[in-house]
Amino acid sequence: MARYIAFRLLVVVPVMVGIMVVTFFVTHVLPADPAVEAAGAYPTPALVRAARIRLGLNHSIFVQLWTYAKQVVQGNLGSSAVTGRSVATEIVDRLPSTLELITLSMVVACTLGVGVAIIASRRGRGIRDGVGKVYGAFGASVPDYFLALLLILLFYTALHVFPAPLGQAGPTAPTITDRSGAYFLDAILAGNGSAVWVGFQHLVLPVAALGIVFGSPIYRVARASIESIERSPYIDYVTMMGGGRRFVLGYVMQNALPPIVTLTGIIYGLLLGGAVLVETVFGWGGVGQYAVQAVDNADYYAIQGFVLMAALFSVLVYFAVDLLHAALDPRVRRAM
């Protein structure tokens, strides 16, 4: 196990280097000119030239790549051409709100997906089976941002149940100390009941949109895995020996978990960038919305910083999933 962990950690380095190089070249073929954006609202040729020199864009692309690589090694992701702030600082400020959103969404997605799979996998073709199939088809065909718009239209515009999609709390929310950058978590840490309620209300719709959509692939994998295990001879043996439904279900889930955990980890890693449109719809202010703004403004350093952060997050999540998979499946441990 120790050799396996060391090997996986060593693999992270060339993966991140490759992602950095590819992202650098891809951003530099964007049609927009970041020097024009950095030159201000009324860019003159002189201001654009000065901005190009300030950003280092007057050098060859390979010199720019080498300079950027040295900065990254030092922990410096550069400065935003639009705001002038450190990209690393801006990402750190926005990351907690996105992590809060996608983590709660994954909890909902796993609960919904696995729960529906357990209910629908009961033998027979009754109502439970039909509900499961409808949910699987619905989640696979409806984009998360479209579902988010439908939820806003229904629960905010028509029914006035939840507040306007104006970020994590809205302009009239109680003021609390900003400890993590995630309003709901900070409200809990502050022990402010009113702020907790406001943060919860603003979380419900985006979490529901992401949880419902991404719970669908979890449902399909969970159901296929559960039904495959239920047909196994040792499950039939346990049943014949008088094992109750809950007792048998425990054995089934123990053996069905590895593929579910693997898919959950993959989705969680992708959600950091995959929640971009939902963040934009709700004005969430996380790193996804930051990435959209960076692309709109051709902000090279911001785009590259976001991709590197998302790639590192995904690699670490996949690494954790591998270790959890090994803990669940002794065959994987023996293979190591």
Residue pairs with C-beta under 8 A, 6 or more apart in sequence:
1 326
1 333
1 336
3 336
4 326
4 336
5 323
8 319
8 322
9 319
12 312
12 315
12 319
15 311
15 315
16 308
16 311
16 312
16 315
19 307
19 308
19 311
20 68
20 69
20 72
20 304
20 308
21 65
23 303
23 304
23 307
23 308
24 64
24 65
24 68
24 304
25 61
25 65
27 300
27 303
27 304
28 61
28 64
28 300
30 295
30 298
32 297
32 298
33 48
33 298
34 55
34 57
34 81
34 297
34 298
34 299
34 300
35 48
35 49
35 51
35 52
35 55
35 57
35 81
36 43
36 48
36 51
37 81
37 82
37 297
37 298
37 299
38 51
38 54
38 55
38 81
38 82
39 47
39 48
39 50
39 51
40 47
43 51
51 81
52 58
55 81
55 300
56 64
56 67
57 64
59 67
68 78
68 304
71 77
71 78
72 308
75 88
76 86
76 88
77 86
77 87
77 88
77 91
77 301
77 304
77 305
77 308
78 86
78 87
78 300
78 301
78 304
78 305
79 85
79 86
79 87
79 301
80 86
80 87
80 90
80 294
80 299
80 301
80 302
81 297
81 298
81 299
81 300
81 301
81 302
82 293
82 297
82 299
82 302
83 90
87 301
87 302
87 304
87 305
88 305
90 290
90 302
91 287
91 290
91 305
91 306
91 309
92 181
93 181
94 181
94 285
94 286
94 287
94 289
94 290
95 181
95 286
95 287
95 309
96 180
96 181
96 182
96 185
97 168
97 181
97 182
97 183
97 284
97 285
97 286
98 272
98 275
98 279
98 284
98 286
98 287
98 288
99 182
99 272
100 182
100 184
100 185
100 203
101 203
101 206
101 207
101 210
101 275
101 278
101 279
101 284
101 286
102 210
102 268
102 271
102 272
102 275
103 268
104 203
104 207
104 211
105 206
105 207
105 210
105 211
105 214
105 271
105 275
106 211
106 214
106 264
106 267
106 268
106 271
107 211
108 207
108 208
108 210
108 211
108 212
108 215
109 210
109 211
109 212
109 214
109 215
109 218
109 264
109 267
110 215
110 218
110 260
110 264
111 215
112 211
112 212
112 215
112 218
112 219
113 215
113 216
113 217
113 218
113 219
113 222
114 218
114 219
114 222
114 260
116 131
116 132
116 135
116 215
116 219
116 223
117 132
117 218
117 219
117 222
117 223
117 226
118 222
118 226
118 249
118 253
119 128
119 131
119 132
120 128
120 129
120 131
120 132
120 133
120 219
120 223
121 132
121 223
121 226
121 227
121 230
122 128
122 129
123 230
132 219
132 223
135 215
135 216
135 219
136 216
136 219
136 220
136 223
138 216
139 212
139 213
139 214
139 215
139 216
139 217
139 219
140 216
140 217
140 220
142 213
143 213
143 277
144 209
144 210
144 213
144 214
144 274
144 275
144 277
144 278
145 209
145 277
145 278
145 280
145 281
147 209
147 212
147 213
148 205
148 206
148 209
148 277
148 278
148 281
148 282
149 281
151 205
151 208
151 209
152 165
152 205
152 281
155 161
155 162
155 205
156 162
156 163
156 164
156 165
156 205
162 201
162 202
162 204
162 205
163 170
163 198
163 201
163 202
164 170
165 202
165 205
165 206
165 281
165 282
165 283
166 202
166 282
166 283
167 202
167 282
167 283
167 284
167 285
168 182
168 183
168 184
168 199
168 202
168 203
168 284
168 285
169 183
169 195
169 198
169 199
169 202
170 198
170 202
173 183
173 195
173 198
173 199
174 187
174 192
174 194
174 195
174 198
176 183
176 186
176 187
176 190
176 192
176 195
177 186
177 190
178 186
179 185
179 186
179 189
179 190
180 186
180 189
183 195
183 198
183 199
183 202
184 196
184 199
184 200
184 202
184 203
186 195
187 195
187 196
187 198
187 199
188 196
202 282
205 282
206 275
206 278
206 279
206 281
206 282
206 284
209 278
210 271
210 275
210 278
214 267
214 271
217 263
217 267
218 260
218 263
218 264
218 267
221 259
221 260
221 263
222 256
222 260
225 256
225 259
225 260
226 252
226 253
226 256
228 256
229 235
229 251
229 252
229 255
229 256
230 252
232 255
234 251
235 248
235 251
235 252
238 247
238 248
238 251
239 248
243 251
254 328
257 328
258 325
258 328
258 329
258 332
261 321
261 324
261 325
261 328
262 321
262 325
264 321
265 317
265 318
265 320
265 321
265 324
266 318
266 321
268 317
269 313
269 314
269 317
269 318
270 314
272 287
272 288
272 310
272 313
272 314
273 288
273 291
273 306
273 310
275 286
275 288
276 288
276 289
276 291
276 292
277 288
278 284
278 288
279 285
279 286
279 288
279 289
279 292
280 288
280 289
280 292
283 289
287 306
287 309
287 310
290 302
290 306
291 302
291 303
291 306
293 299
293 302
294 302
294 303
294 306
295 303
325 332
326 332
326 333
326 336
327 333
